[in-house]
Amino acid sequence: MTKEIVSNQVAQLRERSGSVDSNSRLVDFLYILMRDHLPAGVVEGLVLDSRGGSTSAYTNGWLALYAQDCADRLMSTQTVELIPEEEIKEIVQKMIVDDPTMTWDL
């Protein structure tokens, strides 16, 4: 890419940025990914490399199935209900009582 094209893309990105509210799980995922784990430039490169609209052949079927599962969950309109930590501890504690061979440190 030429320097002028890159400068234009950077200018367009700045115009699109700002304070944003969203209820999209995909937006939330990408925001967390870029904020905490990958530079935005790496993610942008992956977006540009993705071949949406055409059929892709993957060499790792398990990874492709997991990627499809993640995509389905991220695109779902269902909300994820988190179980409160105390409730999880009660469930685990009951499991330990029912099976004393379990030695989980709570």
C-alpha positions as CSV (number, residue, x, y, z in Angstrom):
1,M,0.0,0.0,0.0
2,T,1.2,3.5,-0.7
3,K,1.7,6.0,2.0
4,E,-1.3,8.1,0.7
5,I,-3.7,5.2,0.9
6,V,-2.6,4.4,4.4
7,S,-2.9,8.0,5.5
8,N,-6.4,8.1,4.0
9,Q,-7.4,4.9,5.8
10,V,-6.0,6.3,9.1
11,A,-8.1,9.5,8.6
12,Q,-11.2,7.5,7.9
13,L,-10.6,5.4,11.0
14,R,-10.3,8.6,13.1
15,E,-13.6,9.8,11.7
16,R,-15.3,6.6,12.7
17,S,-13.9,6.5,16.2
18,G,-15.3,8.2,19.3
19,S,-17.5,7.3,22.3
20,V,-19.7,4.4,21.3
21,D,-22.5,2.4,22.9
22,S,-23.2,-1.0,21.5
23,N,-25.1,-4.1,22.5
24,S,-23.3,-6.3,19.9
25,R,-21.4,-9.3,21.3
26,L,-19.1,-9.2,18.2
27,V,-18.2,-5.5,18.9
28,D,-17.7,-6.3,22.6
29,F,-15.4,-9.3,21.6
30,L,-13.4,-7.3,19.1
31,Y,-13.0,-4.3,21.5
32,I,-11.7,-6.6,24.3
33,L,-9.4,-8.4,21.9
34,M,-7.9,-5.2,20.7
35,R,-7.8,-3.4,24.1
36,D,-6.2,-6.3,26.0
37,H,-4.7,-8.9,23.6
38,L,-3.8,-7.8,20.1
39,P,-2.8,-4.6,18.5
40,A,-5.6,-3.0,16.4
41,G,-3.3,-3.2,13.4
42,V,-3.1,-6.9,13.6
43,V,-6.8,-7.2,13.9
44,E,-7.2,-4.9,10.9
45,G,-4.8,-7.1,8.9
46,L,-6.9,-10.1,9.8
47,V,-10.1,-8.3,8.7
48,L,-8.5,-7.4,5.4
49,D,-7.3,-11.0,4.9
50,S,-10.6,-12.6,5.6
51,R,-12.4,-13.9,2.6
52,G,-16.0,-13.4,3.4
53,G,-18.5,-14.2,0.6
54,S,-16.5,-17.1,-0.8
55,T,-16.1,-20.6,0.3
56,S,-12.9,-21.4,2.3
57,A,-11.3,-24.8,2.7
58,Y,-9.6,-25.2,6.1
59,T,-6.9,-27.8,6.8
60,N,-7.7,-28.1,10.5
61,G,-11.3,-29.3,10.8
62,W,-11.4,-29.0,14.6
63,L,-10.2,-25.5,14.6
64,A,-12.6,-24.6,11.8
65,L,-15.5,-26.1,13.8
66,Y,-14.5,-24.2,16.9
67,A,-14.2,-20.9,14.9
68,Q,-17.7,-21.6,13.5
69,D,-19.0,-22.2,17.0
70,C,-17.4,-19.0,18.3
71,A,-18.8,-17.0,15.3
72,D,-22.3,-18.5,15.9
73,R,-22.2,-17.5,19.5
74,L,-20.9,-14.0,18.8
75,M,-23.5,-13.4,16.2
76,S,-26.3,-14.8,18.3
77,T,-28.8,-12.3,19.8
78,Q,-29.0,-14.4,23.0
79,T,-27.5,-12.8,26.0
80,V,-25.1,-14.8,28.2
81,E,-26.3,-15.1,31.8
82,L,-23.4,-15.3,34.2
83,I,-23.7,-17.5,37.3
84,P,-22.8,-15.6,40.4
85,E,-19.5,-16.8,42.0
86,E,-21.2,-17.8,45.3
87,E,-23.6,-20.1,43.4
88,I,-20.7,-21.7,41.6
89,K,-18.9,-22.3,44.9
90,E,-22.0,-23.9,46.3
91,I,-22.3,-26.2,43.3
92,V,-18.6,-27.2,43.5
93,Q,-18.9,-27.7,47.3
94,K,-21.9,-30.0,46.7
95,M,-19.9,-31.9,44.1
96,I,-17.0,-32.4,46.7
97,V,-19.5,-33.6,49.3
98,D,-21.0,-36.1,46.8
99,D,-17.6,-37.3,45.7
100,P,-15.0,-37.0,48.6
101,T,-12.2,-38.0,46.2
102,M,-12.4,-34.5,44.7
103,T,-9.9,-32.1,46.3
104,W,-10.6,-28.7,44.8
105,D,-9.2,-25.7,46.5
106,L,-11.9,-23.1,46.8
